Amino acid sequence: MGGILGGIVNAATGGLAGGASGAGASSGNGASGDASGAIGQMSAAFDQAISKAAEITAITTVKKAELDAAKQRPQN
């Protein structure tokens, strides 16, 4: 489990609960209905959404800067 959500989940649960091994607890894919698999899928979805939002922000920032540079401002 990685990213921000992984840190929050680990902090809230105190790490791996019930003595589960690291590989078994984080390798689930949610197909069996276990909570760790579902958390892993949500974490991956949030990480992907955050990276896409960062890409969009970078693109829009550049476009806004180009638009501002193209605007004609009155000279005082």
N, C-alpha and C positions, 0 to 999 in steps of 0.2 A: 504494500500500500504506500503510495507516495503522495507528494504534494501537500497542500494545506490541509485537505480533508483527512489525510492519513495521520498527520500530527494531531489534529483535533480528536480523532477517534482514539488514537493511542493514549492521549492525555486523559480522555474521559474514562477509558476503560482500564487504565493502569497497565497498558501493554496487552499481552495476550492473556485472556482470561482462561481459567480452568486448566492451566498447564499445557495448553495446546502448543504444538511445535510451530516454529515460524513458517516452515515450508507448507505444512498442512493448512494453517490458518489463513495464509494469504494467497494460496494458489487456486482457491475455488473459483469456478466460473459461473456460479449461480444456477447451474442446471439442476443440481440436486436439491435446491431450495434452502441451502444453508445461509445463515446471516453473513458470514465472512465473504462468501461469493458475491452476495448482493452488494455489500459494502465495497468490495473491489470493483464491481461494475459501476457503481455510482461514482466512486473516486475517479475512475478512468473517464467517465462522461464529464465530470466537473473539470478535470484537468484539460480535456479536449476543448471544452467550452471556454475556459480561461485563455488557452492559447489562441483560439479563434478570435476572441474579443481583443486580445493584444494585437493581433494582425490587423483587425479592422481599425483599431485606434491609430496604429501607425500609418495606415493608408489615408485615413481621413485627416490626420494631422498634416501630412504632406500636401494633400489636396487643398486644405484650408489655407495653408501658407502660400501655395501657388496662387490661389484666388485673391488673397490679400495683396500679394505682390503685383497682380495684374490690374487691380483697381486703381483708377486715377483719382488722386486727391487734389483738392484745390490748393494752390500755392498762396501763402499769406504774404 
